[in-house]
Amino acid sequence: MIAIDSRGYYGEFGGAYIPEMLHPNVEELRRAYSEVWKDEAFQKEFRALLKDYVGRPTPLYFAERLSEKYGAQIYLKREDLCHTGAHKVNNTIGQILLAKRLHKKFIIAETGAGQHGVATATVCALMGMPCIVYMGEIDIERQAPNVARMRMLGAEVRPATSGSKTLKDATNEAIRHWINHPTDTHYIIGSVVGPHPYPDMVARFQSVISEEMMWQLEEKTGRPDPDITIACVGGGSNAAGTFYHYLNRRHVRLIAVEAAGLGVDSGESAATSVLGTKGVIHGSRTLLMQTPDGQIVEPYSISAGLDYPGIGPLHAHLINSGRAEAISVTDDEAMQWAYYLSRMEGIIPALETAHAFAALDKLEYKKDDVIVINLSGRGDKDLNTFIKHYDQYNK
Ligand SMILES: *Cc1c(COP(=O)(O)O)cnc(C)c1O
């Protein structure tokens, strides 16, 4: 049985490795979240916003041309059609409602590529709550359109100017802020990472994805289970949502797709399950890319959302125990798929999502297997990257 235990572990991965001073904040959250989750009024408010604000249920689309080409029944779960263009908002809606119940007045978050920052700024605007998003100074330059979006939504984007001036440094600043404002501030983490209860809490907010898949598949195929589900993994929140209701249905194969960057052995990669070793990052024990003496190795991927040196503890457990299969996909393969999917189905995927599709070329499956690929986000944010490489991929 795959489930989190009372101390926040999936097998040997998880837990809450935090500075003493954060203990009260994390403990308050741990006590509150499972009760809030069971509360009927909370569920009603959460479900209503998912429906009318986010636009759920998202369609489960039968991709006819792809299916014909690959000799399988391929369905796409259309998280790209969520408000703000990706699955991330499912989680930020859940967390802002939780923050309100805990009578928090301020929201902080950290962001790398800016997608989680935008999803957080969006729900803060929705609830009229002040929002500070920490972001590495270098990322602020690299991700100008998302910075503009956050500002438009009324958030303050605070640059992290220490260290490598990227995500890891923004995270440190956010944690420092939280330590200094423990009673009135909630910290919205954007993936199934961080100290317990975040990985479990974020997985539950995202589990609406597989909850919908079950009845949508039942409607379309006569059974709730696919043979195979596929999702890309940065920290692992869209994959956790896609796998959640199938974790203990062992006949459903779970495929986690990681970014190999320039190649798993190139030194420029983010394939954590292959390159990672056990250690502590961001408050939990998991697999991460580190040097033998425990320094974090800078990850690389063309897609900013998969460019993370760790992996959520749930996924570390699923992959280590053999319940999930990990597949690595290079920048080049993902780019090819971004163009291919655009032309095969008229859907421009996010670069992160394009990695998930490339698994189709690497998997063994039976003819007419039912495959669901989670289409985690749309590609508008990546148009500059696509156009920069247009000639290379249109020979
Ligand atoms: C952020 C992001 C991801 C990666 O994050 P996970 O927590 O692993 O889901 C994947 N796809 C899209 C579209 C994203 O914005």
PDBQT file of the ligand as one rigid body, heavy atoms in Angstrom, charges set to zero:
ROOT
HETATM    1  C1  LIG A 401       5.905  23.965 -13.266  1.00  0.00    +0.000 C 
HETATM    2  C2  LIG A 401       5.513  23.098 -14.381  1.00  0.00    +0.000 A 
HETATM    3  C3  LIG A 401       5.891  21.737 -14.424  1.00  0.00    +0.000 A 
HETATM    4  C4  LIG A 401       6.798  21.091 -13.415  1.00  0.00    +0.000 C 
HETATM    5  O1  LIG A 401       6.335  21.119 -12.092  1.00  0.00    +0.000 OA
HETATM    6  P1  LIG A 401       5.744  19.809 -11.400  1.00  0.00    +0.000 P 
HETATM    7  O2  LIG A 401       5.611  20.210  -9.974  1.00  0.00    +0.000 OA
HETATM    8  O3  LIG A 401       6.734  18.714 -11.595  1.00  0.00    +0.000 OA
HETATM    9  O4  LIG A 401       4.448  19.508 -12.037  1.00  0.00    +0.000 OA
HETATM   10  C5  LIG A 401       5.413  20.950 -15.471  1.00  0.00    +0.000 A 
HETATM   11  N1  LIG A 401       4.634  21.470 -16.443  1.00  0.00    +0.000 NA
HETATM   12  C6  LIG A 401       4.265  22.777 -16.441  1.00  0.00    +0.000 A 
HETATM   13  C7  LIG A 401       3.400  23.277 -17.546  1.00  0.00    +0.000 C 
HETATM   14  C8  LIG A 401       4.689  23.630 -15.412  1.00  0.00    +0.000 A 
HETATM   15  O5  LIG A 401       4.320  24.920 -15.426  1.00  0.00    +0.000 OA
ENDROOT
TORSDOF 0
